[in-house]
């Protein structure tokens, strides 16, 4: 961890600027320090990068499994009895984040942390990786998972994973970089304060120990050690300079001896000198020739770079047009959405009016039934009246004086039965009408159900088709060929491979839709409807090739529909269609609207579809006018509008297809359109299901009512039959000759009264029926008017849809042009890059040539001779030198020894010069660094005093902190009372709880002047009484609340039940240990 130790505290990174600014503002203000300000415990926690999100231990120390423990972003208490694993969690944190075994004070080596009987121990830690201080967020994501494994042999291996669990690195250097980025220092007692470290430094009575703790916490000790190392290096360098001075004298003496021998070779040296001169000229001559080659390349590159602006202007121009078109498209789309919203708002009212009209129609029909029944009753009563009057007239003619009691009783019973029968008939009639109504309602609901089921099946098939189209479109993002089917790329590869093996005489062409392109993207739907299945078809030159292609398709399209195969001889020229083609001055034919590079494809479409005789007219009204006029275009079979409508001279057909599936230009727009259509269809399917459930409920309810009405009707009919039989028996009894006329007259009077009542009832029913008819006609009129209004708005929506389609095509067209110029610019830029690469390679060769020339001669040597001439002269001179050496002996050895002695002497001289310069620079740098070190130490000491006084004041204590940097001591004096009431006392005179509270204040003051993403304290309150523990806890919670971007982890055996409830506090309670296994624990002795 030397890399992190070398980070100076004075070089405070910007990522902790919030804490530093708070501390500096506190030092300059007379108000209460911001760290001690009261913040609500329920405040929202703001997390910082580098905090510990979770930790898991497996077979670590004496624990088989601890965790996973999920830590909060601010304050965390790890609570548990001795031996529950608190210190194991802290030890695992130190070891996993790079600390050594001695730093944990739990063992001398890593192998001691593996549970007895296990082969390895595992620790997994998740560090937060968010915010501007995140480490490679594009690689790791929002969290970094660190997995540590310690083997029984003491080996430690790391695995660094991303948020998703992907393995990123296993190198220790990557972990060091992460810890440096987050400023995590597990060996710093301010970041992680164990019990042993606390006992050694904080609870020590020596002033020197506290000073060492201050220096270690602020990293000043590391800076001092670095300065000592630099001084040692300087002394070693000075000793090395003295040693080199002696060596330099010997080298100079050897050099002078070799120089004397070298000078004796005067004539040979002259030739060597001339050879060297020629070699210099040769080296720079090569450089000159290379410069001449570079010049035209640079000029062409500059010209190409200047022409790049033209392409940029074109791209920007079409980019602006795309933006304008998209803006217009958005406006038209918003207008269409407003119209659609109006229709949706009017629909409920329309349904309500329709329901009201149906309701009034039902009332009218009920009233008509009532009037009809009244008229029927009147006719029956008139008939009864006539019969009764005739009977009375006949009886009056008879001479009858008395009637017996039996006749009177029989007459009364007959009258009673007749009355009951009349009532039962009325009930049967009413039930019959109800049964008819129930039958009608059930049949109407079932018809509606059948209609909705058919619509739902059509909708479901449409959803499945759109879903398949969407999958095809999404897969065609990277490969346009996938639009024509998922198997198409594999099929074309198979065709290519078969053609390479010679299985085809001529390579088949297809799919035909893939081999054509549109000049005008607006005509995509028209061309697609025109060509239909030909878009997926293949064409072969002969039947042998067709059989081979069918075999390949059988493998690719197993059980599915295969593309059609058209067999026709391949021609190298497009058919001459001038005599039979349609030529219109304003509108193109399908052949003219397509760009077809392959004559085979063009001839196939001409033969199969006659595309030279089909016109494309965008506006359907204009298409009807042109085609169905008196003089339609010559040679024109039919025409297509841009919406896919097919127009003949005497008829026209609307297109079932609304969007182009294969020839549309903008794949993303097609995907968005299909996604929107799928969402609308799914919503419509949901509405269908709701309506179906409602109709099912209505059918069940009406069937129940129908069964009850049939049962009631049967019961009443049975009763009426019995009464009718009884009435027939009574009427068949022979009447006495003397019959009383009064009952008959009463019956006649009653019938007359009923006739009057029924006539009044009929007249009232007719008047009510007239009112209901007027009400129904009025409701029906309102419904028709509302429906007409909706239709009017829908017609407006059609024109807006047409505008939207035009705008959509304009967007596609602009994007097409922008893409065209983007590709041209990209090709131009690639050309420039290629030229730059060639120029760079040439310049590199040129630089290497210059470097070689400088190795031969530092200064440039101009020569009018070419490199070839110089090379010939060098060769001749070398031959002459060789001949001279053979005459004079081994002169090369003499020259070599001379140059070696000269080179050694020069190198030693240069080394001496460099070392002296290094010592001088080191003196200057050390002077400045030591001054900055003293200033930083003074500044940190002052801040530590200030925060220590502020912390003591929380309990009414007063104290002083005296730094003696010369003797390396830190004297702390604390007085529990108020300022002037008593003298300050040394901490050794305080009680255990007061001394622990003062130690906490000292630690909190160090927290305020140092940086770390998290703090860990192990059993900080073990020596405190309840009062000091509560006050210390309140102080640490206030500090934690003010430093919401830091994390605090406190380990304590207390239950912490008195803590306030807060979102920033999380308590992790560990289970009590298994006391039966305590004898096997080796790493938890500190918890005893």
C-alpha positions, 0 to 999 in steps of 0.5 A: 500500500505504499502508493496510497501512503505517498499521497500528501494530505496537502494535495487535497483532491476536489472530490472531498471539497465539501468537507474541507470547505466546511472545516475551513469555514468553521475555523474562520467563524465565531459561530457554532461549528457546522459539524456540531450543528443539529441535523434531524436524524431522519434527513435524507442520506447523501451517499459518497463513492467508496462506502461499504454496501455489504460484506459476507464472510465464509469460513473466516476465523471461527465462523462458517458463515457471517452475513451478508451484512448490508450497511447503510450509507451513513451510520451503522452499528454492529451489535453483538455479544463477545464472540459473535463476530464483530471483530471478525467483520472488522478484520475481514474488512482490513484484510480484504482491502489490502491490509496485512495480517499484523495490522489486524492484531488477530494473527501473524499470517493470513493462514490463521484466518482460515477456519480450522478444518477448511481449505480456504476462507472467502470474504466478499465486499461491495463498494458503492461506485456512484457520483463524480468520484466513481471509478470506471463507472462504464466498466463496473457500474454503480457498485464494485464487488471485491471477492477475496480468497485466503487458502490454507497456505496463506495465499491471497487472491482477488476477483474484482467484479462489476455490479452485474457480477461480471469478472473485470480483473484479478490483479492487485494493481487494479485493487490498489487503483480502486483504493487510491481513487476512493482514498481508502486507507485501512492501515490509517487508524482514523479510517479503521481504529481497532481495539489494540490500536486504540489501546496502543495510541489513545489509551497510552499515557505517553505523550509521544504515542499520542503524537505518533497517532496524530502523525499517522492519522494525518499521513505526516509520518509518511511524508517524513519517512519519504523525506528521510528516504530522499536524504538517504538517497542524496547521501548515496548519490554524493558517495557515488560521485566521489567514487566516479571522480577517482574512476574518471582520472584512470579513464582519462589516463587510458584515453590519452594512451590510446590517443597516442597510438591512434594518431600514429595511423594518420593516413588511415585516419584520413581515409576513415575521415573521408569515409565518415564524411561520405557516410554523412552525406549519404545519410542526409542524401537519403533524407533529402530524397524522402523529403521530396516524396513527402511534399506532394503527400502533404499538399494533397492532405491539406487540399482534402482537409479544406474540402472537408468543410464542403461535406460538413456544410452539406451534412449540417444543411440536411441535419437542419432539414431533418430537425425541421421535418421532425418538428413539423411531424411532431406538430402534426402528430400533436394535432392528430392526438388532439383530434383523437382526444376529441373523438375519445371525449365524445365517445362516452356521450355518444354511447350515453345518447345511444343507450338513452334512445334504446331505453326510450324505444323499449318504453315505446314498445312496452307502451304499444303492447299495453295499448294493444292489450287494452284494445283486445280487452275492449273487443272481448268486453264488447263481445261479452256485452252483446252476448249478455244482453242477448241472454238477458233478453231471452231470460226476460221472455221466460216465465221464471219467478224464483231461483233456488239457493243452489243456482245463486251459489253456482252463479256466484262461484262462476262469477268468482272463477271468471274473475280469477281466470281474467286475472290469471290470463292477464298474468300469463300475458304479462309473463309471455311478454317478459319471456319474449323480452328475455329471449330477445335480450339473450339472442341479442347478447349472444349475437353481440358475443359472436361478433365480438369473438370474431373481432377479437380473433381478427385483433389477436391475429393482427397482434401476432402479425405485428409482434412478428413484424416487430421482431423482424424489424428489430433484428434488421437493425444490424442486417436489413436482410432479416426484414425478409425473414430470419432464415434469409441471411443463412439461406444467402450464405448457403447459396454463396457456398453452393455457388462457390462449390460449383453447384449452380450454373448461375448464382440465383438472385433473391430475395428480389425486394432486397435487390431493389431500392426506391428513388422516392421513399413515399412510394414504399407502400405502393410498390410493396402492394404492387409487387406483393409476394415477388419481394420474397421470391428468388429467380433461377436461370434453369431448372437444375439450379431451381432444384438445388435451390429448392433443396437449400430452402427445404433445409432452411424453411423446415415446416414453414412457407418457402419463398417462390422460385421464378425460373427464367433465362438470365440476360445481361441487358434489361428488356426494351420496354419502350413500345409497351411501357407507360410514359406519363409526363407527371407520374412515374411507372414502377420501373422508373421509380425503382433503382435496380442494378442487376438486369436479371432482377429488372427483367424478372419483375418486368416479366412477372408483374409488368412494372413498366405498365403500372403508374404510381400516383401519390394522391388517390383522388388524382389517381382516380381522375387520371385512370377513370377519365375518358382518355386513360394513359396509354399502355397503363394496366392500372395505377397505385396511390401512395396509400396502396390503393389499386385503381383500374379504369372502371373500378378501384380497391382499397389496400388492406396493408397500411405500412411498408414492411420491406421497403421502408427506409427508416427502421427505427420509425417503423419499430416505433410505429409497430410498438405504438400499434401493438400498445393500442391493440393490446388496450383494445383487446383488454376492452374486448375482454371486459365487454365479453365478461359484461355480456356473459353476466347479462346472458346469465342474468337473463337466462335465470330470469327466463327460467323463473318466468317459464316456471311462473307461467307454467304454475299459473297455466295449471291453475287456470286449467283447473279453474276452467274445468270447474267453470265448465262443470258449473256452466253445464249444470241445467238452469231452472226455468225461473232464473233471477235476472239481477246477476246478469244485469249486474254483470252487464253493468259491470261489463259496461263499467269495464268497457268505459274503464278500458276505453279510458285506459286505452286513450291514456295509453295512446296519449302516453305512447305518442309522448314516448314516440316524440321523446324517442324521436328526439333522443334518436335525433340527438344521437344521430347529431352527436354521431355525425359530429364524431364522423366529421371530426374523424374525417378531419383526422383523415386529412391530418393523417395524410399530412402526417404521412407526408411529413413522415415521408419528408422526415425519411427523405431528409434522413436518407439525404443526411445519411447519404452525405454522412456516408460521403463525408465518412468516406472522405474522412476515411480517405483522409485518415488513410492518407494521414496514415500513409503520411504518418508512416512516411514521416515515421520512416523519415524521422527514422531516416533523420534519426539514423542520419543524426546518429551518423552526423548531428548537423545536416550535410548538404550534397548535390550528388545522389545517394547512388553516386555516394554509395558507389564512392563509399564502396570504392573507399572501403576497398581501399581502406581494407587494402591499407589495413592489410599492409599496416596490420591490425589497425582496426583493433587500435581504432576500436580501443581508442574509440572505446576509451574515448566513449568511456571517458565521455560517458563517465564525464556526462554521468558526473555532470548529471549526478551533480545536477541531480544533487543540486535539484534535490537540494532545491526541491527538499528545501521547498518540500520541508517548508511546505511540510512544516506549514502543513503540520502547523495548519493541521495542528491548529485545526485539530486544536480547534475541533478538540476544543469544540468537541469538549465544549459539548459537555461543558469541558475545557482543555488544551492540546499542546504540540511539541514538534521538536520533541515529538510529543502531544500533551492533552489537558482536560478539565471536566468543569467550566473554564475558570473554575479549576485548573486544567489537569492531565488526562491521566488524572481523569476518571475512566469514562471522562478519559474515554470521552476525551479520547473520543473528542480527540478521534472526532477532531482527527476525523474533521481534518482527514479524508476517508469514505468510511470510518470504523471504530471497534468498541469505542465505548467499552471504558465509558460510563452511561453518561459519557457513552450517551454524550459521546454517542450524541456527538458522533451521531451529530458528526455523522449527520453533518458528514452525510457523504461519509459512512460510519461503522461502530462495533459495540457489545451494547444493545443500542436500544436507546438510539433514536429512530432515523433513516441514517442509522442502521443496527446490525445485530449479530447472533450469540456465539455457540459456546460449545465451540469457543475452544476452537476460536483463535481470532476472537480473543479480543471479544472475550 
